[in-house]
Amino acid sequence: MGFFDRLAGKKTPVSSPVVPAPAPAPVATPASPALSGNIMPRLIAARAKLEAKDVPGAIAIYEEVLAVAGERADVLVTISGDLGTTGNLREITELIGPRYDAEKHGPATGLNLLQAYLALRNADAAQHVLDILFDLKRPDLEERLHGFSNAIADLMATGQMQENNPTAGGDPEQVQKAQISLVTISKPIWSYGLEAVGELFPPRPGNVRRVAFAQLALTGLANAAEFAKQPEEEMGRLSRAIPLWLAEAFSYSPSYAALAALGVHSMPGTPGHYAVFPAEWSTDNLRQLVDTAGAELDYIFTGALRQQSGDYEMILRVWEVKKFRERKQIALRWTPATADAELAKLHDYVRQFMEWNDGAAALPYAAPAAPRAWLETLGASATLFLAEKNVLAPDQLPELTGTFATTAAHAADNEAAAMACLTLHARARGLGINTPLPAQLFRSPLVEQARAAL
């Protein structure tokens, strides 16, 4: 585990707010004449609702428009501008942040988004947007962007002064000791404990690419710190299970060495609880991951996840570590009914984009038949593993009856599913949770060896 101190969701400083002098407030940009159909009238109607203080009504319209025209630069700049001039800054970050692509949408929306993050005193997210805007290499924006850079530096310095000031509130000794650590998982979470079975994954030559999959941010949370203290629930589990799943696939490739990075909030020597990241990772956070990974990294996957009205939205970013440059942005939406199909497409796309290949191994690669159920298994496996290692406190264990049933239902799908079921039940028993093994397991010599080892 490594120290990770910049994604914890700092308390709001009580000192005077930092105002970025070089930057004006977000300016509404007139909608492009290219807007057609009902989009322009809907945006005008949303603006009227904002002016009438009916923010929920405006947001409902914006979500309707973004569902059909969320890739259009003129739509995003209009929405972010109207929200900014009416003072609805958090809504900019929630609606526009997950969708913004600088190459596609241009700098105007990015500037509005950056100013919203600054006004909300979210220095890490502001820095992330600023880095993206600098990467556009626009000379006409250089002076303005340097002004934002100074404002972010001032905001960070103010936050650090607050944290180091014993009069700022709270117990200074506890503030100093409490920290967010990164737990790095360097092989499939269900394979821990099966070492006696032998090497399940392909050997790797010396020249491999190293890739890390970071825990996803959960955007739009009202109080991330309090949310994180509760026993694991669906969105938190997904934010950890998705990187675990992607890292697992790369364990089957002889060309890659993969790890998943999960955040845990604790004090030295005391079990704690999972960390929840309310904003996407900045380049500074990536550097901290590189420093704590224990090996040189070539690529890092970060991203954000949110749920609204039963639908799920996720964005993944692929970073090239050598230049700390964002190489790719992948957006995904699904509903409970389409989850398996959409998640399977994502998994296939990531493997294809990264030129993934499998190699000769004792355990052949098999994509899960039901990705959503597999994510439940992986998330629960990580929680029981960390509780077993005294990293998570016992009161952080959620009710797992449904997860045991889901895992058992797929234990006959393939060897990995059967082994995951075996290790999940073994860890549960070790923690005093009595649950019977399913009657049906995939039958193979490897599975029998795993059963004997456990």
C-alpha positions as CSV (number, residue, x, y, z in Angstrom):
1,M,0.0,0.0,0.0
2,G,1.3,3.5,-0.8
3,F,0.4,6.9,0.6
4,F,-2.1,8.7,-1.6
5,D,-3.0,12.1,-0.2
6,R,-4.6,14.2,-3.0
7,L,-7.8,12.4,-3.8
8,A,-9.3,12.2,-0.3
9,G,-11.9,15.0,-0.8
10,K,-10.4,17.7,1.4
11,K,-12.5,19.8,3.7
12,T,-13.4,23.2,2.4
13,P,-10.9,25.8,3.7
14,V,-12.3,28.6,5.8
15,S,-9.9,31.2,4.6
16,S,-10.8,33.7,1.9
17,P,-11.7,32.1,-1.4
18,V,-9.3,32.3,-4.3
19,V,-10.6,34.3,-7.2
20,P,-8.9,33.7,-10.6
21,A,-8.4,37.3,-11.6
22,P,-7.4,36.6,-15.3
23,A,-10.6,34.6,-15.9
24,P,-14.1,36.0,-16.4
25,A,-17.2,34.2,-15.2
26,P,-18.6,31.5,-17.5
27,V,-20.3,33.3,-20.4
28,A,-23.3,31.9,-22.2
29,T,-22.6,31.2,-25.8
30,P,-25.4,31.5,-28.3
31,A,-26.5,28.3,-29.8
32,S,-25.2,27.6,-33.2
33,P,-27.5,28.1,-36.2
34,A,-26.8,24.5,-37.0
35,L,-29.0,23.4,-34.2
36,S,-32.0,21.7,-35.8
37,G,-35.3,20.1,-34.9
38,N,-36.4,20.5,-31.4
39,I,-33.0,21.0,-29.8
40,M,-32.9,24.8,-30.0
41,P,-36.4,25.3,-28.5
42,R,-35.6,22.8,-25.7
43,L,-32.4,24.7,-24.8
44,I,-34.3,28.0,-24.8
45,A,-37.0,26.4,-22.5
46,A,-34.2,25.1,-20.2
47,R,-32.7,28.6,-19.9
48,A,-36.2,30.0,-19.0
49,K,-36.5,27.4,-16.3
50,L,-33.1,28.4,-14.9
51,E,-34.1,32.0,-14.8
52,A,-37.3,31.0,-13.0
53,K,-35.2,29.1,-10.4
54,D,-36.6,25.7,-11.6
55,V,-33.2,24.0,-11.8
56,P,-34.6,20.4,-11.7
57,G,-36.9,21.2,-14.6
58,A,-33.9,22.6,-16.6
59,I,-31.8,19.6,-15.8
60,A,-34.5,17.3,-17.0
61,I,-34.5,19.1,-20.3
62,Y,-30.7,19.1,-20.6
63,E,-30.6,15.4,-20.0
64,E,-33.1,14.8,-22.7
65,V,-31.1,17.0,-25.1
66,L,-27.7,15.4,-24.2
67,A,-29.1,11.9,-24.7
68,V,-29.5,12.7,-28.5
69,A,-27.0,15.5,-29.0
70,G,-24.4,15.1,-26.3
71,E,-21.5,14.9,-28.8
72,R,-22.1,18.3,-30.3
73,A,-19.8,21.1,-29.2
74,D,-22.5,23.9,-29.6
75,V,-24.9,22.0,-27.3
76,L,-22.3,21.5,-24.6
77,V,-21.0,25.1,-24.7
78,T,-24.6,26.5,-24.5
79,I,-25.6,24.3,-21.6
80,S,-22.4,25.0,-19.6
81,G,-22.6,28.7,-20.3
82,D,-26.3,29.0,-19.3
83,L,-25.7,27.0,-16.1
84,G,-22.6,29.2,-15.3
85,T,-24.4,32.5,-15.7
86,T,-27.2,31.4,-13.5
87,G,-24.9,30.2,-10.8
88,N,-25.5,26.4,-11.1
89,L,-21.8,25.4,-11.1
90,R,-22.1,21.9,-9.6
91,E,-24.6,21.0,-12.4
92,I,-21.9,21.9,-14.9
93,T,-19.5,19.4,-13.4
94,E,-22.1,16.7,-13.2
95,L,-23.6,17.1,-16.7
96,I,-20.7,18.3,-18.8
97,G,-17.6,16.9,-16.9
98,P,-18.2,13.2,-17.9
99,R,-18.9,14.1,-21.5
100,Y,-16.2,16.7,-22.3
101,D,-13.7,15.8,-24.9
102,A,-11.4,18.7,-25.7
103,E,-10.5,17.5,-29.2
104,K,-14.2,17.1,-30.1
105,H,-15.8,19.9,-28.2
106,G,-13.1,22.6,-28.3
107,P,-11.8,24.9,-25.6
108,A,-14.9,27.1,-24.8
109,T,-16.8,24.3,-22.9
110,G,-13.5,23.3,-21.2
111,L,-13.0,26.9,-19.9
112,N,-16.5,26.9,-18.5
113,L,-16.0,23.6,-16.9
114,L,-12.6,24.7,-15.5
115,Q,-14.1,27.8,-13.9
116,A,-16.8,25.7,-12.3
117,Y,-14.3,23.4,-10.7
118,L,-12.3,26.4,-9.5
119,A,-15.4,28.1,-8.0
120,L,-16.3,24.9,-6.2
121,R,-12.7,24.7,-4.9
122,N,-12.0,21.4,-6.5
123,A,-8.3,21.9,-7.4
124,D,-7.6,18.4,-8.6
125,A,-10.5,18.4,-11.1
126,A,-9.6,21.9,-12.3
127,Q,-6.0,20.8,-12.8
128,H,-7.1,17.9,-14.9
129,V,-9.2,20.1,-17.2
130,L,-6.4,22.7,-17.4
131,D,-3.9,20.0,-18.5
132,I,-6.2,18.9,-21.2
133,L,-6.6,22.5,-22.5
134,F,-2.9,23.0,-22.5
135,D,-2.5,19.9,-24.6
136,L,-4.6,21.6,-27.3
137,K,-1.5,23.8,-27.9
138,R,-3.5,27.0,-28.7
139,P,-1.3,30.1,-28.5
140,D,-4.3,32.3,-28.2
141,L,-5.2,30.6,-25.0
142,E,-1.8,30.5,-23.4
143,E,-2.0,33.6,-21.3
144,R,-5.5,32.8,-20.0
145,L,-4.5,29.3,-19.1
146,H,-1.4,30.4,-17.2
147,G,-3.8,32.7,-15.2
148,F,-5.8,29.6,-14.3
149,S,-2.7,27.7,-13.4
150,N,-1.8,30.4,-10.9
151,A,-5.3,30.4,-9.5
152,I,-5.1,26.6,-9.0
153,A,-1.7,26.9,-7.3
154,D,-3.2,29.4,-4.9
155,L,-6.1,27.2,-4.2
156,M,-3.9,24.2,-3.5
157,A,-1.6,26.3,-1.2
158,T,-4.7,27.5,0.7
159,G,-5.9,23.9,1.2
160,Q,-2.5,22.7,2.4
161,M,-2.3,25.6,4.9
162,Q,-5.7,24.6,6.2
163,E,-4.7,21.0,6.7
164,N,-1.5,21.9,8.5
165,N,-3.2,24.5,10.8
166,P,-4.1,22.9,14.2
167,T,-6.7,25.6,14.7
168,A,-8.6,24.7,11.6
169,G,-10.8,22.3,13.4
170,G,-10.7,18.6,14.4
171,D,-8.0,16.7,16.2
172,P,-4.7,17.6,14.5
173,E,-3.1,14.3,15.6
174,Q,-5.8,12.3,14.0
175,V,-5.8,14.5,10.9
176,Q,-2.1,13.9,10.5
177,K,-2.4,10.1,11.0
178,A,-5.5,9.5,8.8
179,Q,-4.6,8.9,5.2
180,I,-5.7,7.3,2.0
181,S,-3.6,4.4,0.9
182,L,-3.6,2.6,-2.5
183,V,-3.9,-1.1,-2.4
184,T,-2.4,-2.6,-5.6
185,I,-3.8,-5.9,-6.8
186,S,-1.3,-7.5,-9.2
187,K,-3.2,-10.6,-10.2
188,P,-6.9,-11.6,-10.4
189,I,-8.4,-11.1,-6.9
190,W,-9.9,-14.6,-6.8
191,S,-6.5,-16.2,-7.5
192,Y,-5.0,-15.2,-4.1
193,G,-4.9,-18.3,-2.0
194,L,-4.5,-20.7,-5.0
195,E,-0.7,-20.5,-5.1
196,A,-0.5,-24.3,-4.4
197,V,-2.3,-25.0,-7.6
198,G,0.7,-23.6,-9.6
199,E,1.1,-20.8,-12.0
200,L,-2.2,-20.2,-13.7
201,F,-1.2,-17.4,-16.0
202,P,1.2,-17.2,-18.9
203,P,4.9,-16.5,-18.3
204,R,6.1,-13.0,-19.3
205,P,9.3,-12.1,-21.0
206,G,11.4,-9.2,-19.7
207,N,10.0,-6.7,-22.2
208,V,6.4,-6.2,-21.2
209,R,4.1,-3.2,-21.0
210,R,2.8,-2.3,-17.6
211,V,-0.7,-1.0,-17.2
212,A,-2.6,0.1,-14.1
213,F,-6.4,0.3,-13.7
214,A,-7.4,2.9,-11.1
215,Q,-10.6,2.9,-9.0
216,L,-13.2,4.9,-10.7
217,A,-14.4,8.3,-9.4
218,L,-18.1,8.5,-8.3
219,T,-19.2,11.9,-9.6
220,G,-22.2,13.8,-8.3
221,L,-22.0,12.6,-4.6
222,A,-23.3,15.1,-2.1
223,N,-21.0,14.0,0.7
224,A,-18.3,11.6,-0.5
225,A,-16.6,11.4,2.9
226,E,-19.7,10.2,4.7
227,F,-20.7,8.0,1.9
228,A,-17.3,6.2,2.1
229,K,-17.8,5.3,5.7
230,Q,-20.9,3.2,5.0
231,P,-20.7,-0.6,4.2
232,E,-20.1,-1.2,0.5
233,E,-23.0,-0.6,-1.8
234,E,-23.6,-1.1,-5.5
235,M,-21.9,2.0,-7.0
236,G,-18.8,1.8,-4.7
237,R,-18.5,-1.9,-5.6
238,L,-18.7,-1.1,-9.3
239,S,-16.1,1.6,-9.0
240,R,-13.6,-1.0,-7.8
241,A,-14.9,-4.1,-9.7
242,I,-14.6,-2.6,-13.1
243,P,-10.8,-1.9,-12.8
244,L,-10.4,-5.3,-11.2
245,W,-12.1,-6.9,-14.2
246,L,-10.0,-5.1,-16.8
247,A,-6.8,-5.8,-14.9
248,E,-7.8,-9.5,-14.7
249,A,-8.1,-9.8,-18.5
250,F,-4.5,-8.4,-18.9
251,S,-3.2,-11.1,-16.5
252,Y,-3.9,-13.6,-19.3
253,S,-1.7,-11.7,-21.8
254,P,2.1,-12.4,-21.9
255,S,2.6,-8.9,-23.3
256,Y,1.3,-7.1,-20.2
257,A,1.8,-6.9,-16.5
258,A,-1.3,-5.4,-15.0
259,L,-2.5,-4.1,-11.6
260,A,-5.6,-2.6,-10.1
261,A,-5.4,0.3,-7.6
262,L,-8.0,0.6,-4.9
263,G,-8.2,3.3,-2.3
264,V,-8.6,2.6,1.4
265,H,-9.0,5.2,4.2
266,S,-7.4,4.2,7.4
267,M,-4.9,5.1,10.2
268,P,-1.7,3.2,10.7
269,G,-2.3,-0.1,12.4
270,T,-6.1,0.3,12.4
271,P,-8.5,-1.3,9.8
272,G,-10.5,1.3,8.0
273,H,-13.0,1.7,5.1
274,Y,-12.9,2.1,1.4
275,A,-12.1,5.5,-0.1
276,V,-14.5,7.1,-2.5
277,F,-13.1,9.6,-5.1
278,P,-15.6,12.3,-5.9
279,A,-13.5,13.7,-8.8
280,E,-11.5,12.2,-11.6
281,W,-7.8,11.7,-11.1
282,S,-5.6,14.5,-12.2
283,T,-2.1,14.2,-13.6
284,D,-0.7,14.8,-10.2
285,N,-2.6,11.8,-8.9
286,L,-1.2,9.7,-11.8
287,R,2.3,10.7,-10.7
288,Q,1.5,9.6,-7.2
289,L,0.3,6.2,-8.5
290,V,3.5,5.8,-10.5
291,D,5.5,6.6,-7.4
292,T,3.7,4.0,-5.3
293,A,3.2,1.2,-7.9
294,G,6.6,-0.4,-7.2
295,A,7.3,-0.8,-10.9
296,E,7.5,1.5,-13.9
297,L,4.1,2.0,-15.6
298,D,3.4,2.5,-19.3
299,Y,-0.3,3.1,-19.2
300,I,-2.9,4.0,-16.6
301,F,-6.7,3.8,-17.0
302,T,-8.8,6.2,-15.0
303,G,-12.4,7.2,-15.2
304,A,-15.7,8.2,-13.6
305,L,-19.0,6.4,-13.0
306,R,-22.5,7.8,-12.2
307,Q,-26.0,6.5,-11.9
308,Q,-29.1,8.5,-12.6
309,S,-32.7,7.3,-12.8
310,G,-31.6,3.7,-13.0
311,D,-29.2,4.3,-15.9
312,Y,-25.4,4.1,-15.7
313,E,-22.8,6.3,-17.4
314,M,-19.1,5.7,-17.4
315,I,-16.1,7.4,-18.9
316,L,-12.7,5.8,-19.2
317,R,-9.4,7.6,-20.0
318,V,-6.3,6.0,-21.2
319,W,-3.1,7.8,-20.1
320,E,0.4,7.3,-21.6
321,V,2.6,7.6,-18.6
322,K,5.8,8.7,-20.3
323,K,4.3,12.0,-21.3
324,F,1.3,12.0,-18.9
325,R,-0.8,12.4,-22.0
326,E,-4.4,11.3,-22.4
327,R,-4.4,8.9,-25.4
328,K,-8.1,7.8,-25.5
329,Q,-11.4,8.6,-24.0
330,I,-14.1,5.9,-23.9
331,A,-17.7,6.6,-23.0
332,L,-20.3,3.9,-22.1
333,R,-24.0,3.9,-21.0
334,W,-26.1,1.0,-20.0
335,T,-29.3,0.1,-18.2
336,P,-30.0,-2.9,-16.1
337,A,-31.4,-4.6,-19.2
338,T,-28.4,-3.8,-21.4
339,A,-25.6,-4.1,-18.9
340,D,-24.2,-7.5,-20.0
341,A,-24.2,-6.6,-23.7
342,E,-22.7,-3.1,-23.2
343,L,-20.0,-4.2,-20.7
344,A,-19.0,-7.0,-22.9
345,K,-18.5,-4.6,-25.8
346,L,-16.4,-2.4,-23.6
347,H,-14.2,-5.3,-22.5
348,D,-13.7,-6.4,-26.2
349,Y,-12.9,-2.8,-27.2
350,V,-10.3,-2.2,-24.5
351,R,-8.5,-5.5,-25.4
352,Q,-8.6,-4.6,-29.0
353,F,-7.4,-1.0,-28.5
354,M,-4.5,-2.2,-26.3
355,E,-3.6,-5.0,-28.8
356,W,-4.2,-7.6,-26.1
357,N,-3.3,-11.2,-26.9
358,D,-3.6,-14.3,-24.7
359,G,-0.8,-16.8,-24.4
360,A,-0.3,-20.4,-23.5
361,A,-1.3,-20.8,-19.8
362,A,-2.6,-23.4,-17.5
363,L,-5.8,-21.5,-17.3
364,P,-7.1,-20.4,-20.7
365,Y,-8.9,-17.1,-21.0
366,A,-12.7,-17.2,-21.1
367,A,-14.8,-14.0,-21.2
368,P,-17.6,-14.1,-18.6
369,A,-21.0,-15.1,-19.9
370,A,-22.6,-12.5,-17.6
371,P,-20.3,-9.5,-17.0
372,R,-22.6,-7.8,-14.6
373,A,-22.7,-10.9,-12.3
374,W,-18.9,-11.3,-12.6
375,L,-18.4,-7.7,-11.4
376,E,-20.4,-8.6,-8.3
377,T,-18.2,-11.6,-7.7
378,L,-15.0,-9.5,-8.1
379,G,-16.2,-6.7,-5.9
380,A,-17.2,-9.0,-3.1
381,S,-13.9,-11.0,-3.5
382,A,-11.9,-7.8,-3.0
383,T,-13.9,-6.8,0.1
384,L,-13.6,-10.2,1.8
385,F,-9.9,-10.3,0.8
386,L,-9.2,-6.9,2.4
387,A,-11.3,-7.7,5.5
388,E,-9.3,-11.0,5.8
389,K,-6.1,-9.0,5.7
390,N,-7.4,-6.6,8.4
391,V,-7.4,-3.7,6.0
392,L,-11.2,-3.2,6.2
393,A,-13.0,-3.1,9.5
394,P,-15.6,-5.9,10.1
395,D,-18.5,-3.4,10.1
396,Q,-17.6,-2.6,6.5
397,L,-18.8,-6.0,5.2
398,P,-22.1,-5.7,3.4
399,E,-24.9,-8.3,3.3
400,L,-23.6,-10.8,0.8
401,T,-26.4,-13.4,0.5
402,G,-27.4,-12.2,-2.9
403,T,-23.8,-12.1,-4.1
404,F,-23.2,-15.7,-3.0
405,A,-26.3,-16.7,-5.0
406,T,-25.1,-14.8,-8.1
407,T,-21.6,-16.3,-7.9
408,A,-23.0,-19.8,-7.4
409,A,-25.3,-19.5,-10.4
410,H,-22.3,-19.0,-12.7
411,A,-19.9,-21.4,-11.0
412,A,-20.3,-23.9,-13.7
413,D,-19.6,-21.5,-16.6
414,N,-15.8,-21.9,-16.7
415,E,-12.7,-22.7,-14.6
416,A,-12.2,-19.1,-13.5
417,A,-15.8,-18.8,-12.3
418,A,-15.5,-22.0,-10.3
419,M,-12.2,-21.0,-8.7
420,A,-13.7,-17.5,-7.9
421,C,-16.6,-19.2,-6.2
422,L,-14.3,-21.5,-4.2
423,T,-12.1,-18.6,-2.9
424,L,-15.1,-16.4,-2.2
425,H,-16.6,-19.0,0.0
426,A,-13.3,-19.9,1.7
427,R,-12.7,-16.3,2.7
428,A,-16.3,-15.9,3.9
429,R,-15.9,-19.0,6.1
430,G,-12.6,-17.6,7.5
431,L,-14.5,-14.4,8.5
432,G,-17.2,-16.5,10.3
433,I,-19.8,-16.2,7.5
434,N,-21.3,-19.7,6.9
435,T,-22.4,-20.3,3.4
436,P,-22.7,-23.6,1.6
437,L,-20.8,-24.3,-1.7
438,P,-23.0,-24.6,-4.8
439,A,-23.8,-28.1,-6.0
440,Q,-22.6,-27.4,-9.5
441,L,-19.0,-26.4,-10.2
442,F,-17.2,-26.4,-13.5
443,R,-15.4,-29.8,-13.6
444,S,-11.7,-29.9,-14.4
445,P,-8.4,-31.0,-12.9
446,L,-7.5,-27.4,-12.1
447,V,-10.8,-26.8,-10.2
448,E,-10.3,-30.0,-8.2
449,Q,-6.8,-28.9,-7.3
450,A,-8.2,-25.5,-6.2
451,R,-10.8,-27.2,-4.1
452,A,-8.1,-29.4,-2.4
453,A,-5.9,-26.3,-1.8
454,L,-8.7,-24.5,0.0
